[in-house]
Amino acid sequence: MQKKNGLLSQYRGLRKEIYILFFGRIVTNLGSMVWPMLTMILSQKLGMNASGIAVLMVAASLIMMPANLLGGKLADRFDKKKIIIRCDCVSVVCYIVCGLVPLGYTSVALMLCASIFQQVEHPAYSALFADLTTTADRERAYSLSYLGANLGLVLSPTLAGLLFRNYLWLSFIISGVAIGCSTALIYFFVRDITPEPDEGSASVYQKSRGGESIWQIIRDNRIIVLYMIIMALYFAAYRQYNYLMPLDMGRVHGENGAVIFGTVSSLNCIVVVVFTPFITRLFARMRETGKIITGEILVAAGYLLFLTLLGRIPVYYGAMLLFTWGEIFSTIADGPYLSSRIPASHRGRINGVSAVAGTIISGTCDLTVGRLYDNSGSAAAWSVVMGVLALAIVLAVVLRIRDRKAYPRLYDDKM
């Protein structure tokens, strides 16, 4: 394992391909201007209410469920690099066409198509990061990927907020061009995707079991099911950052809500860029389960601050600071947790199943929250979100206790 003496030096010693994928993340997310504004596009540009937006999001999620499963199966059977490149090409075409046609439900359909192919490639991307690292280096690699994603996102939400009123079409074009540049980067410079040999004692749980079905793997690792439920609950609550928060900002601040939300989203990315190296370094010896609990508590604290002082713009930035710290803890724990506890031969499919679990629970939460928001107001909708987060925290504590018994070799040199 590479010795880590500083914030940036901790990322040294990884494979060249990890750094290329890191730069690819930066370039792609430089153009990620559309999805953060989706709720406002549907509400302010297309006139949909909260319930209608929730139904549309759930419908999109249902469509993406088979895409996740298909992507997982493809990732375990075929060249992961080719899957990423081909899916990205479809996304590029969809976004460019979105920028050239009048804004309407055709645009939404094209955005959905692009998102479906992004979902198909997601298991391959996650599995590729795991393949290219050892157990000891995996958290650093995922942290670097997360850092790259947010380096690209620092300015794009604010720019999207500024383009929202009169130049929304340009956001689509920029997104397509950015994904195209990232695709070219991966195509020309990611040459070797041979899995990294991992002979450490902790790698015993990752030995390939190619002849067995995914359901057998899950039966033998039932603690993974609990983990998937916890992360699905967390994600259902987390995504209200892009749903309930902009709805409330639009309700309270009108059209200025888009600009405010854009700057708050940019702060989210700035905090990730500044604090991810610190948190990764300072909490390197904390177990993934401890990071998950910490992250969920901080996200809940951020939401509570936002709700308590809704309408006071400076408070939004304080709430986002807490929220983003929580996001960092949860994100740098997620990928390493799964990839260290499942056979390498099934990483893609397990990632696909995990995404489907998240889709089901998030969709149910979105429908409930959307109806409550329209019929009973913001407070009732947020009460469900906070309840979901509380349940996730309780289950994460249970996971922390059971995980050590299920995977003792992963705890030999952790706090």
PyMOL commands that set and color helices and strands:
alter all, ss='L'
color gray80, all
select helices_A, chain A and resi 9-11+16-30+35-45+50-77+80-100+105-131+138-153+156-163+168-189+201-206+214-220+223-242+244-253+256-282+288-308+313-339+344-375+378-406+408-411
alter helices_A, ss='H'
color red, helices_A
deselect
rebuild
show_as cartoon
